[in-house]
Amino acid sequence: MTSSEGFNKGIVIVGGGLAAARTAEQLRRAEYDGPIIIVSDEVHLPYDRPPLSKEVLRSEIDDTFLKPREWYDEKDITLRLGAAATGLDTVAKTVTLADGTSLDYDELVIATGLVPRRIPSFPDLDGIRVLRSFDECMALRTHASSLKEASNKAVVVGAGFIGCEVAASLRGLGVDVVLVEPQPTPLASVLGEQIGGLVTRLHRDEGVDVRTGIGVAEVRGDGHVETVVLSDGAEVSADLVVVGIGSHPATDWLAGTGIEVDNGVICDEAGRTSAPNVWALGDVASWRDATGHQARVEHWSNVADQARVVVPAMLDREVPSAVVVPYFWSDQYDVKIQCLGEPEATDTVHIVEDDGRKFLAYYERDGVLVGVVGGGMPGKVMKVRAKVAAAVPIAEMLG
């Protein structure tokens, strides 16, 4: 009896990022020796995306491949790169690719991630960019280099994590940046206005022109972007506009398949979808938690945790259980902003340390600690992990 018994057609993983690579890695670690095929719409080996808005954009590194080509060869993992999945038949158990071919599967893993949101009202002008893929990053990097030489401005629309990271990286390259955000502060919808205010201070100290409570009314140019008109009537001359207003799950290709989708692919607590033999994980997947709540988590560290659950469930083995404290981070200038737990913008925020640049804050809900956010204080953030997991009373933390 082999570990791949009953898996004659193998396991097909659709996606070219961290979730796909980690799933394939976990399958081989679990001694599954049947066929594994990774299908990606990109021509690059599966790569890590967080560095795109930071080290890659700043020209500090040139690739973020998760594994070298040799690793896939050694593990006998087939790569179908530049071949987007366009359709799925869950009865026949086949995936259709953009090149017209199809793949049979025993088990299918959906790991297609996210698609950047665009602003439909923006005209089709050169110089308007988004950042999600490696190719988009390299194009943005080249453009940013020319801005520095010409002393032109960049406008970053959206001050979420990607927008803030791009603004910081562009400033690091010597580009003048205007950061536009309709919310009262950067990150207000995620971490609340108090922490958003500290992030605003950080960017302004670095020379970013942060404009909040304002949107973009119009973008003008003749073939190439030239002017950004803000909702307050102000006009900003700009040679580059980076749209960072979030992303949505890459699920369009699943239309008509019968797989339940609602802000992501709906899954149970082990990544099973509504279709037999189809699983999903990563940014595209909405998993059920222990309370029965569906949640789609866009955190890098969440992917490895999910892969360690999906693989044994898929192979009909014992599924590990563990208390996982959600964690994510964002590098902006020399400050690593870290978050543990599940803070919400409506929580009560206790800023316990603030030296004018670095900070530490506890998030309280119903009298207990639900999260900690720190800027430039990694040791103090991680020290609170057990307290967040135990949901200790906030009075214990502040006493």
C-alpha positions, 0 to 999 in steps of 0.5 A: 500500500502506497501513500498515494493509493487511490490517487491515480490522476494526482493532485492539481493545485491551481495558483502560483504563490505561497499557498500553492508552494506550501501545499505541494511541500506539505504533500511531499513531507506527508510522503504522498508520492502520487502526481502533483501538478501546480497550475499558474497563470504566471510564467514565474516559479511560485514566489513570495509576494510581500517583498514586492512592495518593499525589497524588490521595489527598492531594488534590494533583491531581484526575485522572491522564488519560494523554491528553486526549479531544482526543488520541484524536479527533485520532488517530482512536482510538475509546473504548468506555468503561464497556463491560467485555469479557466474552468472546472468540472467537479463531476468529471473532475477536470480543470480547463486551462487557457491553452485549451488543454485540460487536467484530470484530478483526484483532488483539486486545491484552489490557491489562486489568491487575490486580484487587485481592485482598480478604479473603473473611472480612471482613464486608460493612461500610461503611468497608472499602476497596481502592484500584485505581481512580480511583473507589475513590481518590475515595471513600477520599479523602472518607472520609479527610477525615472521619477527620481531623475526627473523630480516628478511626483507619485500619487499613491491612492489608498493607505492600506498596508500595500499603499503605505508600503509602496509610499515608504519604498518610493520615498526610500528611492527619493521619489516625492510621494502624495498619499491619498486616503478617503478614511480619516487616517491610514489603516483606519479601517483595519487598526483604528484611527489612533494607530492610524494617526501614529502611522500618519506621523511616521510617513509625514516625518519621512516627507510623504504628503499624507492627505486623508479624508480625501478621494480622487475625483479625476485623473488627467493626461494625454496618453500618460498621466499628468494631473490628479484632481482630488475631491477637495479640488486640489490638483497634483502634478504626477507622472505616476499613480499607484492604485492600492485600494485592496484586492478581491478573491480570484474566483471568477473562473469558478463561475457556474461550477457550483462551488459556493463563493461569498467573498472567497471560496467557502470552506469548512474548518479543514479547507473543504469546499462545497464540491467533493474533492475540492479544497481551498486555502490562502487569501482566496479561501474563507474558512469556518472557525471554531465558532462557526464564523466564516473568515477570509484571512489575508495573512502570510503566516496563515497560509502555512497553518492552513496547509498543515491542516488541508494536506492530512485532511485530503489524505484522510489522516488525523488533522492537527489541532492547535490554538493559532494566534493570527499574526501579520506585519508590515515593513515601513521605513525602519519600522516593522509594524506587527499585529498579533490577534484579531484587533478591530477598528472599533476596539478600545485601544490602549497605547502603552508606549510611544516614543514619537516613532515607535509604539506599542498598543493593546486592543480591548474588547469586552474587557479582555485583550484581543490583540497587540499592535507594535511599531518597531517593538518586535520583542514586546509584541511577541512577548504578548502572544500567550496573553492574546491566546488566553484572552486575559483581562485587559486590567491584567495587562495595564496593571 
